[in-house]
């Protein structure tokens, strides 16, 4: 046991523990110290080693199953909705089948307040049938402006969202406008919003989680 009984990597058997306990009682120098360390760390390490990993894996798998069941139930409810004699889930197939990186429970926690969603549903309806031109805008800091993107205006997240909307709603005429300014808080945008956002914008993305998070004036 002494070879493998290192703090943080103790794999002692019951018989070894008994022998080490005798060594501690006899006070056999370094062996006693090693035995004491093994007895000290073993309960924690054994229970937080392979058992902990297995429990964590099982919990993750159970969470994934729960999320999938919840999402499937949501899709089942949407199948009862029709638009122009077509099922809603068929119209929005690419969107409904989107695979989220995060578990669905975490995605839902990101929605602080959704309200009635009446205006959002109206915009989606108009995009589906191509009723009118749709304007999509965004304001925020450097994240939305395109910082670290390989090609700003093409591979930043807002540009990718714009391309996705145009492909998901082929009947709609969608125009996008990125009004984000790097290194600026929402307080600045509040004073000059009309310069960076179209007055008749239909859908807006707002991102100030980073810049407002370190701005004490905003929290006051």
N, C-alpha and C positions, 0 to 999 in steps of 0.2 A: 504493500500500500504506500510505502514511503516514496516510491518512484513516481506514482501518479497523484499523490496527495499534496498538490500544490494549491495554495489559496487561489480560487477562481477556476480550478480544474480538478476537483476532488471526486474521485470515483471509488471510494472505499466500500467494501462489502461489510455485512454485519459482523462477520468473524474478525475482520481487520479492525473494525471499530472497537471490539471487545479487547483485542490485543493492545491497541493504542491506549485504551483507557487504563490498562494495567501499567503501561509505560509512563503515563502521566502520574499515576499514583506512586510509582517507584521513583520518579524524578530522575530519569536517565538522561540528563543533559540535553543535547540537541534533539534526540529522539523524543524526549518529553515535550520540547517546544514545538516540534513538527506535529506531534500527535495533538497537542492543544490547538494548533492552527487548523488541523484537519477537522477536529470535532467542532470547532467554532464555525468554519465555513461550510461544512458538508450539508447541513440541513437546508441552507439557503441555495447552494449551488445545485444540489441534486433536484430540488423541486423547481428551480428556475432555469434548468437546462433543457433537456429534451422534452420534458413534460410541458414546460412553458411554450416551447416552439410548437408543439402539437396542438395545444389549446389555442394559441394565436392563429394557427392555420385553420383550425376548425371554426373559430369565430369569424374569420375573414370569409370562409366559404359560406357559412350560414348567412352572413350579411349580404353576400352577393346573391344568394338564392332569394332572400327576402326582397331585395331591391328589384330583382327580375320579376317576381310575382306581383309586386306593387305596380310596376310599369306595364305588365301584361294586363292587369285589371283596368288600368287607365286606358289602354288601347281598346279594350273590350267595350268600355263605355263610349268611346269616341266612334265606334263602328255603327252605333245607332243613329248618328247624325248624318244627314244627307244634304247635299247641295247640288241643285240641278240634276236630281235623280242619281247622283253619284255619292258613294260613301266617302265621308270626310277622310278616313284613313287611306283610301286609295288616292285621293287628290294630293295629300301631304305625305305620301309614302316615304320619300327620301328623308324628310324631317322626322317622321315618327320612328324610323328605323335607325336613327342616329345612336351610335354607341358612345356613351359618356365615359370619360376616363375615371371620374370619381363615382363612388356608389350613389345610387339615386337618393338615399337619405341625406347625403352631404349636399347634393345638388339642391334639394328642397330647402335645406337650412340656409342656403344663400339667398333665398327669396324672403326678404324681411316683410314686405307688404305687397300684395298683388292687387288688392282692391277688386272691383267688379270685372276688370279687364274689358269693359265694353268698348272703349276706344281702340284698344289693341286688336280685339276681335274684328272690329269694323275695318281696320287697315288690312288685316290678313284676308278678310273676305274680298276686299277690293283688289288685292294682289292676285288672288286665285282666279277671279273672273276677268281681270284686266279692265276694270271699270274706269279707272282714271290713272294718270301718272302719279307715282309715289316718290316722295322725297325722304331720304334717310340721312340723318346727321349724327355727328358725334362731337362731344367736347370732353376735355380732360387734360392730362399732363403729357409727359414724354412717352408714357406707355402707349397711349392712344395715338400720339403723333407719329409713332413708328420707331422709337428708339430700339436699337439692336436688331432691327429687321434687316434682312439682307438687301432688300430693295424697298425703300419707303414709297408707298403708293401702290405697291403690288403685293408684297409679302407681309406687311404689318397686319395685325388682327382685324382692323376695321375694313381694310381692302379685301381681306379674305371673306369677311362676313358679307360685304357687298356683292362679291362674285357668287357666293352661295345663294343669296336671296334671288339674284337674277336667274340662276340655274333652277332653283326650286319653284319659282313662279314665272314661267316663260311667257305667260300672257300679259304680264305687267311691264310697264315702262318705268324702271327704277333708276333714279339718279342719287348719287351719294355725295356728301360734302363733309370733309374732315376739318373741324374747326378747333382741334386741340392745340394747345400751346405748351411747349416744354417748360418745366420748372415753374408752373403757375398754380395757385390754389383756386378753389371755386369762388372765393371772394373777389378775385380780379375779374373772372368771367361774368360775375353778377353785375358788374358795372358796364360791360361792353358786349353783352350777349348778342345784341342785334347785329354786330359786325361779323360774327362767326357762325351764326345760325340763321337759316332762312325763316322768314316769318310764317310761312305756310308749311313748315316741315311736318311730316306725318309720323315719323318714328325717330326717337332720339336715344342715343347711348351716352350715358354720363359716367365718367371714371375719374374720381379724385381720391381714391382710397389711399394712395401713397402720399400725395402732396398735402392733403388735408390732415392726414394722420399725424404729421409732425408740426402742424401749424396751431399754436395755442390760441391764436385770435379766433379761429373758426370755432373751437370748442367753447370759448367764452360766450 
